[in-house]
Amino acid sequence: MALTALLVAGSLSMAGCGMNDEPEPAGKAAADEKPAPEKSSGKDEGKGGSKDQDESGKDGKDGKGEGGDKGIAPGEKAPDGGAPPQLRFASTTLDGKTFKGESLADKPSVLWFWAPWCGTCQGQAAQTAKLAAKYKGKVNFVGVAGLDKTAPIRGFVKEQKVGNFPHLNDQKGAVWKKFGVSQQSSYVMLDKDGKTVSKGVATTPDQLNKQVAGLAG
C-alpha cells in the first residue's frame, strides 16, 4: 500500500507540470479575444445626419421643376411678388419695354387679342380705343398682338389709332396660350383679383360696352 501511494503521488506531480516547460505569457488569452466594439457617443453620427439633412434641404429648396408656378405662360418668367396666378406673366411692349402682368392687379382689365391683318380687329379698334379712354384709371386696357411680325403690328396701332393703351408684341403667342386664346379678335376680361370674368370672340359693340361698364362698376 505504501508503494502504491508513492507511485500515485509521482504521477500527479508530472501531470501538473504538463508538456510545456515555458510559462504562458500573462494576458495572452485576453489578447486573442476580439475587443468589444466601443459605444458611440452619437455626436459624430448626429453631425453626419445633420449634414445630409442640410444638403437635402438645400436641394429641395433650390430645385425647380418645370412649370413649378401655375399660370405662367410657356417661355415666360414669373414676376416677383404675390400676384394672382392669372397675372403671373411677363412680355414686351411694342416699344421694347418689359411688361409684367402683376401691374394689372387691383383693377379690372380688358385684354384684347388681335392680329394686324384681321378685318374684325380693324372694325373693333376704334370702339376699343374709345372705351380705353372713357374708363382710364378704372379699367386697364392691354392689346395683345400676335400672328404677324413687328412692322405690321406697329402699322396697325398707328393706322387704327389705338396707341392710347399699351400693346404687347406677342409674336410667339405665349400670352395667347396662357389665357387659352386661339383666334382673333378675342377679349378676355379680368376682375381686380385677376380672375376671368368673360372670354369671347368678336364681341358686338353693345355687348362690349355692357361688359366693360360692368367691370368698371
C-alpha positions as CSV (number, residue, x, y, z in Angstrom):
1,M,0.0,0.0,0.0
2,A,2.8,2.4,0.8
3,L,4.4,1.6,-2.6
4,T,1.1,2.3,-4.4
5,A,0.6,5.6,-2.7
6,L,4.2,6.7,-3.7
7,L,3.6,5.8,-7.4
8,V,0.3,7.8,-7.5
9,A,1.9,10.9,-5.9
10,G,4.7,10.9,-8.5
11,S,2.2,10.5,-11.4
12,L,0.2,13.6,-10.2
13,S,3.4,15.6,-9.9
14,M,4.3,15.0,-13.5
15,A,0.7,15.8,-14.8
16,G,0.8,19.1,-13.1
17,C,3.9,20.3,-15.0
18,G,2.4,19.4,-18.4
19,M,4.3,19.1,-21.7
20,N,5.4,22.7,-22.0
21,D,8.2,23.9,-19.8
22,E,7.8,27.6,-20.7
23,P,5.2,29.6,-18.8
24,E,2.3,31.1,-20.8
25,P,2.6,34.9,-21.1
26,A,0.2,36.8,-18.9
27,G,-2.8,38.2,-20.7
28,K,-2.3,36.1,-23.9
29,A,-5.9,34.8,-23.7
30,A,-7.3,38.3,-23.4
31,A,-5.2,39.5,-26.3
32,D,-6.5,36.6,-28.5
33,E,-10.1,37.7,-27.9
34,K,-11.6,40.3,-30.1
35,P,-12.2,43.7,-28.3
36,A,-15.8,44.6,-27.8
37,P,-17.0,47.5,-30.0
38,E,-16.9,50.9,-28.4
39,K,-20.2,52.6,-27.8
40,S,-20.8,55.6,-29.9
41,S,-21.5,58.9,-28.2
42,G,-23.8,59.8,-31.1
43,K,-22.0,63.1,-31.8
44,D,-20.3,62.1,-35.0
45,E,-23.5,60.3,-36.2
46,G,-25.5,63.3,-35.4
47,K,-23.1,65.5,-37.4
48,G,-23.3,63.3,-40.4
49,G,-27.1,63.2,-40.3
50,S,-27.4,66.9,-39.9
51,K,-25.1,67.5,-42.9
52,D,-27.2,65.1,-45.1
53,Q,-30.4,66.9,-44.0
54,D,-28.9,70.3,-44.8
55,E,-27.8,69.2,-48.2
56,S,-31.2,67.5,-48.8
57,G,-33.0,70.6,-47.6
58,K,-30.9,72.8,-49.8
59,D,-31.6,70.7,-52.9
60,G,-35.3,70.8,-52.1
61,K,-35.3,74.5,-51.7
62,D,-33.3,75.3,-54.8
63,G,-34.7,72.6,-57.0
64,K,-37.2,73.9,-59.6
65,G,-39.4,71.6,-61.6
66,E,-40.8,72.6,-64.9
67,G,-44.0,74.6,-64.6
68,G,-43.5,74.9,-60.9
69,D,-45.5,78.1,-60.8
70,K,-49.0,77.7,-62.1
71,G,-50.4,80.1,-64.7
72,I,-47.1,81.1,-66.2
73,A,-47.1,81.3,-70.0
74,P,-44.7,78.9,-71.8
75,G,-41.3,80.7,-72.2
76,E,-42.2,83.4,-69.8
77,K,-40.8,84.1,-66.3
78,A,-42.9,84.6,-63.2
79,P,-42.5,88.1,-61.8
80,D,-41.6,88.7,-58.2
81,G,-44.3,89.3,-55.6
82,G,-47.5,87.6,-54.7
83,A,-49.6,88.4,-57.8
84,P,-52.6,86.2,-58.6
85,P,-51.8,83.2,-60.8
86,Q,-53.5,84.7,-63.8
87,L,-51.3,87.8,-63.6
88,R,-48.0,85.9,-63.3
89,F,-46.6,86.6,-66.7
90,A,-44.2,88.9,-68.5
91,S,-44.0,90.1,-72.0
92,T,-42.6,93.0,-74.1
93,T,-44.4,96.1,-75.4
94,L,-44.1,97.3,-79.0
95,D,-41.5,99.9,-77.8
96,G,-39.3,97.2,-76.3
97,K,-40.2,97.7,-72.6
98,T,-40.8,94.9,-70.2
99,F,-44.5,94.4,-69.2
100,K,-45.4,92.5,-66.1
101,G,-48.9,91.1,-65.6
102,E,-48.8,91.9,-61.9
103,S,-49.1,95.6,-62.9
104,L,-52.8,94.9,-63.7
105,A,-53.6,93.9,-60.1
106,D,-56.2,95.8,-58.0
107,K,-58.1,97.0,-61.1
108,P,-60.3,95.1,-63.6
109,S,-58.7,94.6,-67.0
110,V,-59.6,94.1,-70.7
111,L,-57.1,92.1,-72.7
112,W,-57.7,92.4,-76.5
113,F,-56.1,89.7,-78.6
114,W,-55.7,90.9,-82.2
115,A,-53.7,90.5,-85.4
116,P,-52.9,93.3,-87.9
117,W,-54.4,91.6,-90.9
118,C,-57.7,90.7,-89.1
119,G,-60.7,92.6,-90.6
120,T,-62.8,92.2,-87.4
121,C,-59.9,93.6,-85.3
122,Q,-59.8,96.6,-87.6
123,G,-63.5,97.1,-87.2
124,Q,-63.3,96.9,-83.3
125,A,-60.2,99.1,-83.0
126,A,-62.0,102.5,-82.8
127,Q,-64.5,101.3,-80.2
128,T,-61.8,99.7,-78.1
129,A,-59.7,102.8,-78.1
130,K,-62.8,104.9,-77.1
131,L,-63.6,102.6,-74.2
132,A,-60.0,102.7,-73.0
133,A,-60.1,106.5,-72.9
134,K,-63.5,106.5,-71.2
135,Y,-62.5,104.1,-68.4
136,K,-58.9,105.3,-68.0
137,G,-57.9,104.9,-64.3
138,K,-60.8,102.5,-63.6
139,V,-60.1,99.7,-66.1
140,N,-56.8,98.5,-67.6
141,F,-56.8,98.0,-71.3
142,V,-54.0,96.0,-72.9
143,G,-53.7,94.9,-76.6
144,V,-52.0,91.5,-77.1
145,A,-50.8,91.5,-80.8
146,G,-49.7,88.3,-82.5
147,L,-49.8,86.2,-85.6
148,D,-47.5,88.6,-87.5
149,K,-44.2,90.5,-87.4
150,T,-43.4,93.7,-85.6
151,A,-43.6,96.1,-88.5
152,P,-47.3,95.2,-89.5
153,I,-48.2,95.2,-85.8
154,R,-46.8,98.7,-85.3
155,G,-48.5,99.9,-88.5
156,F,-51.9,98.6,-87.2
157,V,-51.5,100.6,-84.0
158,K,-50.7,103.8,-85.9
159,E,-53.3,103.4,-88.6
160,Q,-56.1,102.4,-86.3
161,K,-55.2,105.0,-83.7
162,V,-55.2,102.6,-80.8
163,G,-52.0,103.9,-79.2
164,N,-53.7,105.3,-76.1
165,F,-53.2,101.9,-74.3
166,P,-50.2,99.5,-74.3
167,H,-49.9,96.7,-76.8
168,L,-47.8,93.6,-76.3
169,N,-45.6,92.2,-79.1
170,D,-46.6,88.6,-78.5
171,Q,-45.4,87.0,-81.8
172,K,-44.6,83.7,-80.1
173,G,-48.1,83.5,-78.7
174,A,-47.0,82.9,-75.1
175,V,-49.7,85.2,-73.6
176,W,-52.3,83.9,-76.0
177,K,-51.6,80.3,-74.8
178,K,-51.6,81.4,-71.2
179,F,-55.2,82.7,-71.5
180,G,-56.4,79.9,-73.8
181,V,-57.0,82.2,-76.8
182,S,-56.7,80.5,-80.2
183,Q,-58.2,83.1,-82.5
184,Q,-58.7,86.8,-83.1
185,S,-60.4,89.1,-82.3
186,S,-60.9,88.0,-78.7
187,Y,-61.5,89.8,-75.5
188,V,-60.6,88.4,-72.1
189,M,-61.9,90.4,-69.1
190,L,-60.5,90.1,-65.7
191,D,-61.7,91.3,-62.3
192,K,-59.5,93.2,-59.9
193,D,-58.3,89.9,-58.5
194,G,-57.1,88.7,-61.9
195,K,-59.9,86.1,-62.4
196,T,-61.5,85.7,-65.8
197,V,-65.0,87.2,-65.9
198,S,-65.6,86.6,-69.6
199,K,-63.8,85.5,-72.7
200,G,-65.2,85.7,-76.2
201,V,-64.6,86.1,-79.9
202,A,-65.8,89.1,-82.0
203,T,-67.9,90.7,-79.3
204,T,-70.6,93.1,-80.6
205,P,-70.3,96.8,-79.8
206,D,-73.3,96.7,-77.4
207,Q,-72.0,93.6,-75.6
208,L,-68.6,95.1,-75.3
209,N,-70.0,98.4,-73.9
210,K,-72.0,96.5,-71.3
211,Q,-69.2,94.2,-70.3
212,V,-66.7,97.0,-69.7
213,A,-69.3,99.1,-67.9
214,G,-69.9,96.1,-65.6
215,L,-66.2,95.7,-64.9
216,A,-65.9,99.4,-64.0
217,G,-68.8,99.1,-61.6
